[in-house]
Amino acid sequence: MGLYADAKSIAERDPAAKGVWQVILLYPGFHVLISHRLANWFYRRRLFFIARMISQIARFFTAIEIHPGAKIGQKLFIDHGAGVVIGETAEVGDHCTIYHNVTLGGTGTEKGKRHPTLGDNVLIGAGAKILGPFRIGDNVTIGANAVVLGEVPDGATVVGVPGRIARLQDAAVRRSVELDHVNVPDPLEQELCVLFSRISILERSLGIQSEQQAVTKRIHPESKFDRENLFEKNPETTEEPES
């Protein structure tokens, strides 16, 4: 484990990386991990001024702000990194991926736990905000620009403002989608599709021809357009009513 393992993990996960040494020498997301390990060492020994000074120097050179009190797991990949903020009582699990402009922020002015806790294998898309002292489960994907204000279960995908759970899965986030964090499902779109499907089934069961179908048939009388075919039919309601 250790810093070399962190660098090797970044090289394996970033298709732009040409090797471990390139990560060690040129990646600000790795440089900030080095400085944070050192700053956290001083912080745990209550040498707060030295710890904060190290973190501020790292912020100046990397544009990434990690409070020295934050607990960071192994193999964290901060991609690009500019604008990332991780608060004092935040905790980040192992093998997480964080993109630029992400905030792990706190709420309130109390001195205790006020920042989020991330499980293992969490992916946070660019611009996402996670605010408050709650847990983000293992294998969670947070979509770009999402604002998460509450606990998220294991295996969930969260999108939107405020964040809504779009789907649940048991498997870890695949490497193939780690860099594709904007193509996540929209829960509102999913709900609308379900609603349109139910309306289509109801119209068919009542023998009602929709306005869209009527217009289509007037313009293209030979068209076989059927909106119901866009959705999965219910076998109990697909029969035409008797006249």
C-alpha positions in Angstrom: 0.0 0.0 0.0 1.2 3.6 0.6 1.8 6.4 -1.8 3.3 4.2 -4.6 0.2 2.1 -4.5 -1.9 5.3 -4.8 0.2 6.4 -7.9 0.0 3.0 -9.5 -3.8 3.0 -9.0 -4.1 6.4 -10.7 -2.0 5.2 -13.6 -4.2 2.2 -14.1 -7.5 4.2 -14.0 -6.5 7.2 -16.1 -6.2 6.4 -19.8 -4.2 9.6 -20.3 -1.4 8.5 -17.9 1.7 7.1 -19.6 3.0 5.4 -16.5 3.5 5.5 -12.7 6.4 8.0 -12.8 4.3 10.4 -14.9 1.7 10.3 -12.1 4.3 10.8 -9.4 6.0 13.8 -11.1 3.2 15.6 -12.9 -0.3 14.8 -11.3 -1.6 17.4 -8.9 -4.1 14.9 -7.6 -1.2 12.8 -6.4 0.8 15.6 -5.1 -2.0 16.7 -2.8 -2.2 13.2 -1.4 1.5 13.4 -0.4 1.0 16.8 1.3 -2.2 15.6 3.0 -0.5 12.5 4.5 2.1 14.8 6.0 -0.4 17.4 7.1 -2.6 14.8 8.7 0.4 13.4 10.6 1.0 16.7 12.2 -2.8 17.3 12.8 -3.1 14.0 14.7 -0.3 15.2 17.0 -2.2 18.4 17.6 0.4 20.5 15.7 -2.5 22.3 14.0 -0.6 25.4 12.7 2.1 23.3 10.9 -0.6 21.0 9.5 -2.7 23.8 8.2 0.3 25.6 6.7 1.2 22.4 4.7 -2.3 22.1 3.4 -2.4 25.7 2.4 0.8 25.4 0.5 -0.6 22.4 -1.3 -3.7 24.3 -2.1 -1.6 27.1 -3.7 0.2 24.6 -6.0 -2.6 22.2 -6.8 -5.9 24.2 -6.5 -7.1 21.3 -4.3 -8.1 22.0 -0.7 -8.1 19.1 1.7 -8.3 20.0 5.4 -5.5 18.2 7.4 -8.2 16.7 9.7 -9.9 14.8 6.8 -9.5 11.1 6.7 -8.5 9.8 3.3 -8.4 6.1 2.4 -6.1 4.3 0.0 -6.0 4.7 -3.8 -8.0 8.0 -4.0 -8.0 9.4 -7.6 -8.6 13.1 -7.8 -8.9 13.7 -11.6 -7.9 17.2 -12.8 -8.7 18.4 -9.2 -9.1 22.1 -9.6 -11.7 23.4 -7.1 -12.0 20.2 -5.0 -12.8 21.0 -1.4 -12.8 18.3 1.4 -13.7 19.5 4.8 -12.2 18.8 8.3 -14.5 15.9 9.4 -15.0 14.4 6.0 -14.0 10.7 5.5 -13.2 9.1 2.2 -13.0 5.4 1.7 -10.7 3.3 -0.4 -10.6 3.4 -4.2 -12.7 6.5 -4.7 -12.7 8.8 -7.7 -13.4 12.5 -7.4 -13.5 14.9 -10.3 -12.9 18.7 -10.3 -15.1 21.2 -8.5 -16.4 18.7 -6.0 -17.2 19.8 -2.5 -17.5 17.5 0.5 -18.9 20.3 2.7 -20.3 20.7 6.2 -23.5 22.2 7.5 -23.9 24.2 10.7 -21.3 25.7 13.0 -21.0 22.9 15.5 -17.5 21.5 16.3 -18.4 17.8 15.9 -19.0 15.7 12.8 -20.4 18.0 10.1 -19.0 16.6 6.8 -20.0 13.5 4.8 -18.4 10.0 5.0 -17.8 8.2 1.7 -17.7 4.4 1.5 -15.4 2.4 -0.8 -15.4 2.7 -4.5 -17.4 5.9 -4.7 -17.4 8.0 -7.9 -18.3 11.7 -7.7 -18.8 13.6 -10.9 -17.6 17.0 -11.7 -19.2 19.9 -9.8 -21.1 17.7 -7.4 -21.8 18.9 -3.8 -22.2 16.6 -0.9 -23.2 18.6 2.2 -23.8 17.3 5.7 -22.8 14.7 8.2 -24.2 11.6 6.6 -22.9 8.4 4.9 -22.5 7.7 1.2 -22.6 4.0 0.7 -20.1 1.7 -1.1 -20.2 1.5 -4.9 -22.2 4.8 -5.2 -22.1 7.0 -8.3 -22.9 10.7 -7.9 -23.6 12.4 -11.2 -22.1 15.6 -12.4 -23.4 18.8 -10.6 -25.7 16.8 -8.3 -26.4 18.2 -4.8 -26.6 15.5 -2.2 -28.2 16.4 1.1 -29.0 13.0 2.6 -27.7 9.5 3.1 -27.3 7.3 0.0 -27.5 3.5 0.2 -24.9 1.1 -1.2 -24.9 0.7 -5.0 -27.0 3.8 -5.8 -26.7 6.3 -8.6 -27.7 9.8 -7.6 -28.4 12.7 -10.0 -30.1 16.1 -10.0 -30.7 19.0 -7.6 -31.5 18.0 -5.0 -30.0 14.6 -5.5 -32.4 11.8 -6.3 -31.6 8.1 -6.6 -31.9 7.0 -10.2 -31.1 3.3 -9.8 -29.6 0.7 -7.4 -27.0 -1.9 -8.3 -25.0 -4.4 -6.3 -21.8 -4.4 -8.3 -18.9 -2.0 -8.0 -18.6 0.9 -10.4 -17.0 -0.5 -13.5 -13.7 1.0 -14.8 -15.4 1.6 -18.2 -17.9 4.0 -16.7 -15.6 5.8 -14.2 -14.8 8.4 -16.9 -18.4 8.5 -18.1 -20.0 10.0 -15.1 -22.3 12.3 -17.0 -24.2 9.5 -18.7 -26.3 8.5 -15.8 -30.1 8.0 -15.8 -32.5 10.9 -15.1 -35.1 9.8 -12.5 -37.6 12.4 -13.8 -37.3 11.1 -17.3 -37.8 7.5 -16.0 -41.0 8.6 -14.1 -42.3 10.3 -17.3 -41.7 7.2 -19.3 -43.6 5.1 -16.8 -46.4 7.7 -16.8 -46.7 7.7 -20.7 -46.7 4.0 -20.7 -49.6 3.8 -18.3 -51.5 6.4 -20.3 -51.0 4.5 -23.5 -52.2 1.3 -21.9 -55.3 3.1 -20.5 -56.1 4.7 -23.9 -55.8 1.4 -25.6 -58.1 -0.3 -23.1 -60.7 2.4 -23.5 -60.5 2.5 -27.2 -59.3 6.2 -27.2 -57.3 7.4 -30.1 -54.7 9.9 -29.0 -54.5 13.3 -30.7 -50.9 12.5 -31.8 -52.1 9.3 -33.5 -54.9 11.1 -35.2 -52.7 13.8 -36.6 -50.1 11.3 -37.7 -52.7 9.3 -39.6 -54.1 12.4 -41.3 -50.7 13.4 -42.5 -49.4 9.9 -43.2 -52.6 7.7 -43.8 -50.4 4.7 -44.6 -48.1 5.1 -41.6 -48.0 2.3 -39.1 -47.0 4.6 -36.3 -48.3 3.3 -33.0 -47.3 5.0 -29.8 -48.1 2.0 -27.7 -45.4 0.0 -29.5 -42.8 2.3 -27.9 -43.7 0.8 -24.5 -44.0 -2.7 -23.1 -47.5 -3.8 -23.5 -49.6 -5.3 -20.7 -51.0 -8.6 -22.0 -54.1 -8.1 -19.9 -55.0 -4.7 -21.4 -53.8 -5.0 -25.0 -57.0 -6.5 -26.4 -59.4 -4.0 -28.1 -62.7 -3.5 -26.3 -65.8 -5.0 -27.9 -68.1 -2.5 -29.5 
